[in-house]
Amino acid sequence: MRFTLISLMTALTAIAPISAHALDEVTVALAIPPAVHDGAPYAAAQELGFFKHENLEVKTIVFQGAGALLPQVASKRVTFGYPTSEPIISSYFSGKDILPLRYFYNGVPSNTMEFAVLADSPIKTIADLKDKQIGVGALTWGTIPGGRAALRTAGLTPGKDVQYVAVGALASGFQALKTGRVDALNFNSSWNDMLEMSGTKIRRIAYPEVFSETAGNGFITHTDNFRDHPDLLVRFARAYTKAQIACQANPEYCVQAFWRANPQAKPADADPARALTDATTLLSRRLSRVLNKPDGQPRVPGQYDLKAIQSGIQAMANAGEYPSADVPINNIFSNDLISQINDFDAEAVRQQARSAK
């Protein structure tokens, strides 16, 4: 009996630290409110247990643009941020206010930003935006420098012969375009998908090709976290990657998961079947752009194409948005953790997702 009790106590001692260990709390700062196309992976990671499996409790918080978000990450008030890269790159040109931040996961490996006008608009090229007003969610958006560079590449001068106007995100921005308050919107492709699905016919105007594969939104953290807590970064990004793969395998489930987590986001006055179909299409399109290359071949999730980024920075410099292209991109973007992040059985994740309801 004494041997049995000792054995039992030993077993309980071995189990206790695992069951009693508190989850690591992670906060993710977003620059815009999540919609179904970019918010579904968080809901799926929660419901399917991907965050819990990595011993994480994840919360998201929304700030008004990258300009408001970045100080929160730099001061360590939040663990991670999900901003565009232009403000980080710009900080290197001041020489004195370099932000102590580093990207560890490429969330949007292709440029999803575009200009959109009404289908019957006479505007057909970027150059046609001369003397027009372009709507953005807020003037603090980190995507604005890239948009200005695209305009300058077409011979326009932002602030002089073309103006940016803050119109708010999603519905308020859509209304600004439909009522003629602005001539174009500078939103991402998924938001423009939503505008089209709401019944508004639009024409999309792409950025110049040199900007097509530059880094968009990605997960960033304080350099101290990158140095001292790489495992935390890996565990979070691995759970997030699993969720994206799960949502690609079963997008309808992930839409429902997002609506369960965000009931206010579920369309209240739409036909339920149509709403689900549209939301599933939005999510599938977004994941196709993120997880696959334009030719359909799979990407390495989270990986940065440093050569493409350097070309994009050179194009920004050529357009006068940056004073030069001389920035240490390896200090800003890192692929060091990518192999660990993707170290899981992707097919098992797909099978789990396909059986989820």
Disulfide bonds with the S-S distance in Angstrom:
Cys247-Cys254 2.20
